[in-house]
Amino acid sequence: MPDPRSPYFPDIRLLNLAATEIARLAHFDTLTGLPNRASFHELLGRACQQERQIALLVLDLDGFKIVNDSMGHGSGDGLLIATARRLRSCLANGDMIARLGGDEFAILHVNANRATAGSLAERIVASLEEPFQISGAMITISTSIGIAMGGPLRTDPGDLLKHADLALYHSKAMGRRQAHFFDEEMAARAVARNAMQADLRVALEQDGLSIQFQPIIDLNSGEIIAAEALARWTHPVHGPIPPSDFIPVAENFGLINALGAWVLKNACHEAARWPTKTRVAVNLSPVQFRATNLLGEIDLILAESGLAPSRLELEITESVFLEAADATLACLFQLKERGIHIALDDFGTGYSSLSYLRSFPFDRVKIDRSFINDLNASSEAFAIVRSIVDMARTLGMNTTAEGVETAQQAEILRTTGCTEVQGYWYGRPCSPQTLGTLLSHSERSSPPKPALVNEDIYNGH
């Protein structure tokens, strides 16, 4: 028998401790101490075989990436630990919680119905909106939640998780900071999104998209001084697909960089044929700023097209700043140094637009169309527009009003000092050929009412 004192004789206690630790690591998240994804799948599988109704809540943290990137991974870890603690405090007896990975958590609510599951989700949303104190700083986040209900003895755990994920996707699409229950329409929309992304890939590969331009008018001279490039997709079976449908699909399925590069390249090549004083405006998605080669891509497109950097205007929304703000600002300053114009789009709709005006010297502020729509009837909308125009002028920035559809709106904007306008009153999005005709009209004379010229051209006269 081996000597127990021999260094080669295994210590059973140490082996047991090691086995226990291995089992713990296999089933529990080392950061929060919660069950991990593998362990939760086992729990969910057992719960789906029991004679009780259950609810699965899947959630993630809105704004977590900003904290992680701007304050460091230590603060991000601290936020996850504090979040796990708050989530535990929201649970009822018998409920189970797990960290699925990253900032995603799952909760198994037992003996559930829609009312109790909805109440639990409301408690979680309210709890996580309370500020956290992490690393000496106050941090405010929110959460989006997807809920799927499971019946006794007849629920497939894989389907339940898929349904909760679809409901979470819907909560995010609806504006975040809320919870939604799964319904069959979500599944149908998911199938439609998958089909759309497959068709969009083909369209990008086979040059199945087109580009249109909407004129931007100088309010004082009536001249077309710029045009905004807009991607258009006519599906071979379903006909025209609205950008509001296919652009989110492109963002969510990893196609937005290819789509954005396609629009930028075609827009710059078209604009190189225009009068040298006319700019082209191109929207950039927040996703495009995550690409490490964005600057190089823009440089290459400008070089190939021969378009002067000063004739390119990149339009961004404040959502661009919500992720990796320091890196975004550095990229924007480098673009500005090249002579490229930068515009802040949809101004006034975000909660922190003013802070972005102070952090970066935009060339232009585009006033969101929601304020222009109410300009005739709402004194509040008029006051907001006038304030934006005055503020931009003080900061040395021009203003462009979007969605101008009537002569009355145009005249009110003129009195506020707004410098540029864009909308159906001055011109609908049109083909490159039609825009070329409009630009030649604009060069020969300054039409008093561009809309009349546009109507003639659009009608083939």
C-alpha positions in Angstrom: 0.0 0.0 0.0 1.4 3.4 -0.9 2.7 5.6 1.9 0.1 8.4 2.6 3.0 10.7 3.4 4.5 10.2 0.0 4.4 13.3 -2.2 3.0 11.0 -5.0 0.1 9.8 -2.9 -3.1 11.7 -3.9 -4.8 13.7 -1.2 -8.5 12.7 -1.5 -9.6 15.9 0.2 -7.7 18.1 -2.4 -9.2 16.0 -5.2 -12.7 16.5 -3.8 -12.1 20.2 -3.5 -10.8 20.4 -7.0 -13.8 18.5 -8.3 -16.2 20.8 -6.5 -14.4 23.8 -7.9 -14.5 22.4 -11.4 -18.3 21.7 -11.1 -18.8 25.2 -9.8 -16.9 26.8 -12.7 -18.9 24.6 -15.1 -22.3 25.7 -13.8 -21.8 29.2 -12.3 -20.7 32.6 -13.5 -17.5 33.5 -11.8 -18.2 37.3 -11.8 -21.7 37.4 -10.4 -22.0 34.0 -8.7 -25.2 33.3 -10.7 -25.9 30.2 -12.7 -24.4 30.4 -16.2 -25.9 29.7 -19.5 -25.3 25.9 -19.4 -26.7 25.6 -16.0 -29.7 27.7 -16.8 -30.5 25.5 -19.9 -30.6 22.5 -17.5 -32.9 24.4 -15.1 -35.2 25.5 -17.9 -35.4 22.0 -19.4 -36.5 20.6 -16.0 -39.0 23.4 -15.4 -40.6 22.8 -18.8 -41.4 19.2 -17.8 -43.3 20.2 -14.6 -47.0 20.7 -14.1 -47.0 24.4 -13.7 -47.0 27.5 -15.9 -43.7 29.3 -16.2 -42.5 32.6 -17.7 -39.1 33.2 -19.1 -37.7 36.8 -19.0 -34.6 37.6 -21.0 -33.1 41.0 -20.5 -30.0 43.0 -21.2 -28.7 46.4 -20.2 -29.3 49.5 -22.3 -26.1 51.6 -22.2 -23.8 48.9 -20.7 -21.3 49.2 -23.6 -20.9 52.9 -23.1 -20.0 52.3 -19.4 -17.7 49.5 -20.3 -15.9 51.5 -23.0 -15.8 54.9 -21.3 -15.1 53.8 -17.7 -13.2 50.6 -18.2 -13.9 46.9 -17.7 -13.5 47.2 -14.0 -16.5 49.5 -13.8 -18.4 47.3 -16.2 -17.8 44.3 -14.0 -18.9 46.3 -11.0 -22.1 47.3 -12.8 -22.8 43.6 -13.7 -22.3 42.5 -10.1 -24.6 45.3 -8.8 -27.2 44.5 -11.4 -27.2 40.8 -10.4 -27.8 41.9 -6.8 -30.7 44.1 -7.7 -32.2 41.4 -9.9 -32.2 38.9 -7.1 -34.0 41.4 -4.9 -36.9 41.6 -7.4 -37.6 37.8 -7.5 -40.4 35.9 -5.9 -39.8 32.6 -4.0 -38.9 29.8 -6.3 -37.8 32.1 -9.2 -34.4 31.4 -10.7 -31.9 33.8 -12.3 -28.8 33.3 -14.5 -26.3 35.4 -16.4 -26.3 34.1 -20.0 -23.2 36.1 -20.9 -22.1 39.7 -21.4 -24.8 42.0 -20.0 -27.6 39.4 -20.8 -29.6 37.8 -17.9 -32.4 35.4 -17.8 -35.1 34.8 -15.1 -37.3 31.8 -14.8 -40.5 32.9 -13.1 -42.4 29.8 -11.7 -46.1 29.4 -11.0 -46.6 32.3 -13.4 -49.3 34.0 -15.3 -49.1 37.1 -17.5 -50.0 39.4 -14.7 -47.3 38.2 -12.3 -44.7 38.1 -15.1 -45.6 41.6 -16.2 -45.4 42.8 -12.6 -42.0 41.2 -12.2 -40.8 42.9 -15.4 -42.1 46.3 -14.2 -40.2 45.8 -10.9 -37.0 45.0 -12.7 -37.3 48.0 -15.1 -37.9 50.4 -12.2 -35.1 48.9 -10.1 -32.4 49.1 -12.8 -33.3 52.7 -13.6 -32.2 53.7 -10.1 -28.7 55.2 -10.3 -25.7 52.9 -9.5 -22.7 54.1 -7.6 -19.7 52.4 -9.3 -16.1 53.3 -8.8 -17.1 56.5 -7.2 -19.3 57.6 -10.1 -23.1 57.6 -10.4 -24.2 55.5 -13.4 -27.7 55.4 -14.9 -28.7 52.7 -17.2 -32.0 51.0 -18.2 -33.1 47.6 -19.4 -35.1 46.0 -22.2 -37.0 42.7 -21.4 -38.5 40.0 -23.5 -41.1 37.6 -21.9 -42.3 34.2 -23.1 -45.0 32.2 -21.4 -44.7 28.4 -21.1 -47.5 26.0 -20.3 -47.2 22.8 -18.1 -45.7 19.7 -19.7 -45.9 21.0 -23.3 -43.1 23.6 -23.7 -40.0 23.1 -25.6 -37.1 25.0 -23.8 -35.4 25.9 -27.1 -38.6 27.5 -28.4 -39.3 29.3 -25.1 -35.8 30.9 -25.2 -36.2 31.8 -28.9 -39.5 33.4 -28.2 -38.1 35.4 -25.3 -35.3 36.6 -27.5 -37.7 37.7 -30.2 -39.7 39.7 -27.6 -36.5 41.3 -26.3 -35.6 42.3 -29.9 -39.1 43.8 -30.1 -38.6 45.8 -26.9 -35.4 47.2 -28.2 -37.0 48.1 -31.5 -39.8 49.9 -29.7 -37.4 52.2 -28.0 -35.9 50.2 -25.1 -36.5 50.7 -21.4 -39.6 48.5 -21.6 -40.8 44.9 -21.6 -42.9 43.0 -24.1 -44.5 39.6 -24.2 -43.9 37.3 -27.2 -46.7 36.9 -29.7 -46.9 35.0 -33.0 -46.6 38.2 -35.1 -43.1 38.6 -33.7 -42.2 35.2 -35.1 -43.7 36.1 -38.5 -41.7 39.4 -38.5 -38.5 37.4 -37.7 -39.1 35.1 -40.6 -39.7 38.2 -42.8 -36.5 39.9 -41.5 -34.5 36.8 -42.3 -35.9 36.6 -45.8 -35.3 40.3 -46.3 -31.7 40.1 -45.2 -31.0 37.2 -47.6 -32.5 39.2 -50.5 -30.7 42.3 -49.5 -27.4 40.4 -49.5 -28.2 39.4 -53.1 -29.1 42.9 -54.0 -25.8 44.3 -52.7 -23.8 41.6 -54.5 -25.7 42.0 -57.8 -26.0 45.8 -57.8 -29.7 45.6 -57.2 -30.0 48.9 -55.4 -30.3 52.4 -56.7 -29.7 55.9 -55.4 -31.8 59.0 -55.4 -31.1 62.6 -54.4 -33.2 65.1 -52.6 -32.3 68.8 -53.2 -31.3 71.1 -50.3 -32.1 74.7 -51.1 -30.5 78.0 -49.9 -33.4 80.0 -48.5 -32.0 83.3 -49.6 -31.0 82.6 -53.1 -33.3 79.7 -54.0 -30.4 77.8 -55.4 -29.7 74.1 -55.0 -26.6 74.1 -52.9 -26.6 70.4 -51.9 -28.4 67.1 -52.3 -28.9 64.3 -49.9 -28.1 60.8 -51.2 -30.8 58.2 -50.4 -30.6 54.4 -50.9 -33.5 52.8 -52.7 -34.4 49.1 -53.2 -36.9 47.8 -55.5 -37.4 44.1 -54.7 -38.0 41.9 -57.8 -41.1 40.3 -56.2 -42.3 42.7 -53.5 -41.6 46.0 -55.3 -40.2 49.1 -53.5 -39.0 48.4 -49.9 -39.0 51.5 -47.7 -35.6 52.4 -46.2 -37.2 52.4 -42.8 -37.6 48.6 -43.3 -34.4 47.5 -45.0 -31.9 49.8 -43.2 -32.6 48.4 -39.7 -32.3 44.9 -41.2 -28.9 45.9 -42.7 -27.8 47.2 -39.3 -28.9 44.1 -37.4 -27.5 41.5 -39.9 -24.1 43.0 -40.5 -24.8 44.5 -43.9 -24.8 48.2 -43.0 -21.1 48.7 -43.7 -21.4 47.3 -47.2 -24.6 49.3 -47.8 -23.1 52.5 -46.5 -19.9 52.1 -48.6 -22.1 51.5 -51.7 -24.1 54.6 -51.1 -21.0 56.7 -50.3 -19.2 55.5 -53.4 -22.1 56.1 -55.8 -23.0 59.4 -54.3 -19.4 60.7 -54.6 -19.1 59.5 -58.2 -22.4 61.2 -59.1 -21.5 64.4 -57.3 -18.2 64.7 -59.1 -20.3 65.5 -62.2 -22.2 68.4 -60.5 -21.3 72.1 -60.4 -18.3 72.5 -58.1 -20.2 74.6 -55.6 -22.8 71.8 -54.9 -22.3 69.4 -52.0 -23.5 65.9 -51.5 -24.8 64.8 -48.1 -24.6 61.1 -47.1 -25.9 59.5 -43.9 -23.5 57.5 -41.8 -24.9 54.8 -39.4 -23.6 54.4 -35.9 -22.5 50.9 -36.9 -20.2 52.3 -39.6 -18.2 54.2 -36.9 -17.3 50.9 -35.3 -15.4 49.9 -38.4 -11.7 50.4 -38.0 -11.2 51.3 -41.7 -13.9 54.0 -42.0 -11.4 56.8 -42.6 -9.4 54.9 -45.1 -12.6 53.9 -46.9 -13.7 57.5 -47.2 -10.2 58.6 -48.4 -10.2 55.9 -51.1 -13.7 56.8 -52.3 -12.8 60.5 -52.5 -9.6 59.7 -54.4 -11.3 57.4 -56.9 -14.2 59.7 -57.5 -12.2 62.9 -57.7 -14.6 64.7 -55.4 -13.1 67.4 -53.3 -13.5 66.6 -49.5 -15.2 70.0 -49.0 -18.0 68.9 -51.2 -18.8 65.9 -49.1 -21.1 66.3 -46.1 -21.6 63.4 -43.7 -24.8 63.4 -41.7 -24.9 61.6 -38.3 -27.4 61.4 -35.5 -26.6 61.7 -31.8 -26.9 57.9 -31.5 -23.4 57.8 -33.1 -22.1 59.2 -29.8 -23.8 56.7 -27.6 -21.1 54.1 -28.1 -17.3 54.6 -27.8 -17.8 58.4 -27.6 -14.0 59.2 -27.4 -13.2 57.1 -30.5 -16.1 58.6 -32.3 -15.0 62.2 -31.6 -11.5 61.4 -32.7 -12.8 60.0 -36.0 -15.1 63.1 -36.5 -12.2 65.5 -35.9 -10.0 63.6 -38.4 -12.8 63.8 -41.0 -13.2 67.5 -40.3 -9.4 68.0 -40.7 -9.7 66.6 -44.2 -12.2 69.4 -45.0 -15.3 67.1 -45.0 -18.4 68.8 -43.6 -20.2 67.2 -40.7 -23.9 67.7 -40.0 -26.0 66.7 -36.9 -29.2 65.1 -38.2 -32.6 65.0 -36.6 -31.6 67.6 -34.1 -34.0 68.1 -31.2 -35.3 64.6 -30.8 -32.5 63.3 -28.5 -32.2 63.9 -24.8 -28.6 65.3 -25.0 -28.3 67.0 -28.3 -27.0 70.3 -26.8 -24.1 68.5 -25.2 -23.0 67.2 -28.6 -23.2 70.7 -30.1 -20.7 71.8 -27.4 -18.4 68.8 -27.9 -18.0 69.0 -31.6 -18.0 71.9 -34.1 -20.6 70.8 -36.6 -20.9 72.6 -39.9 -24.7 72.2 -39.9 -27.6 71.3 -37.7 -30.6 69.6 -39.4 -33.8 70.5 -37.6 -36.0 67.4 -37.3 -39.2 67.3 -39.4 -41.4 66.8 -36.4 -40.9 70.5 -35.4 -41.5 71.6 -39.0 -44.8 69.7 -39.3 -46.2 71.7 -36.3 -44.7 75.0 -37.3 -47.9 76.5 -38.6 -50.1 75.6 -35.7 -47.8 75.3 -32.7 -46.2 78.3 -31.0 -44.1 75.8 -29.0 -42.7 74.3 -32.2 -42.0 77.8 -33.6 -40.2 78.7 -30.4 -38.1 75.5 -30.5 -37.1 76.1 -34.2 -36.2 79.7 -33.5 -34.1 78.7 -30.5 -32.3 76.1 -32.5 -31.5 78.6 -35.3 -30.3 81.2 -32.8 -28.2 78.7 -31.0 -26.6 77.3 -34.1 -25.9 80.8 -35.4 -24.1 81.7 -32.1 -22.0 78.6 -32.5 -21.2 79.4 -36.1 -23.3 76.6 -37.6 -25.8 76.7 -40.4 -29.3 75.2 -40.1 -31.2 73.0 -42.5 -35.0 72.4 -41.9 -36.2 69.0 -43.0 -39.6 68.1 -44.2 -40.7 71.5 -45.6 -43.9 70.9 -47.5 -45.7 74.3 -47.7 -44.9 77.8 -48.7 -46.1 79.0 -45.3 -43.5 76.8 -43.5 -40.8 78.1 -45.8 -41.7 81.7 -45.1 -41.8 81.1 -41.3 -38.4 79.5 -41.5 -37.1 82.4 -43.5 -38.2 84.8 -40.7 -36.4 82.7 -38.1 -33.1 83.0 -40.0 -32.9 79.4 -41.0 -30.3 79.1 -43.8 -31.3 76.0 -45.8 -34.5 73.9 -46.4 -35.2 70.4 -47.7 -38.6 68.8 -48.4 -41.4 68.1 -50.9 -42.1 71.9 -51.4 -38.7 72.2 -52.9 -38.2 68.8 -54.4 -38.9 65.1 -53.9 -36.1 62.5 -54.0 -35.3 62.0 -57.6 -33.0 60.1 -60.0 -29.5 61.3 -60.7 -30.6 62.3 -64.2 -33.5 64.4 -62.9 -31.2 66.1 -60.3 -28.8 66.9 -63.1 -31.6 68.8 -64.9 -32.6 70.6 -61.7 -28.9 71.6 -61.1 -28.7 73.0 -64.7 -31.9 75.1 -64.0 -30.4 76.2 -60.7 -27.2 77.3 -62.4 -28.9 79.3 -65.2 -31.3 81.2 -62.8 -32.5 81.4 -59.3 -36.1 80.1 -59.5 -38.4 81.9 -57.1 -40.3 78.7 -56.4 -38.2 75.6 -56.9 -41.2 73.4 -56.4 -42.7 74.6 -59.7 -39.6 73.7 -61.6 -39.5 70.3 -59.9 -43.1 69.6 -60.7 -42.5 70.2 -64.4 -39.4 68.0 -64.4 -41.0 65.2 -62.4 -43.9 65.2 -64.8 -41.6 64.9 -67.8 -42.0 68.4 -69.2 
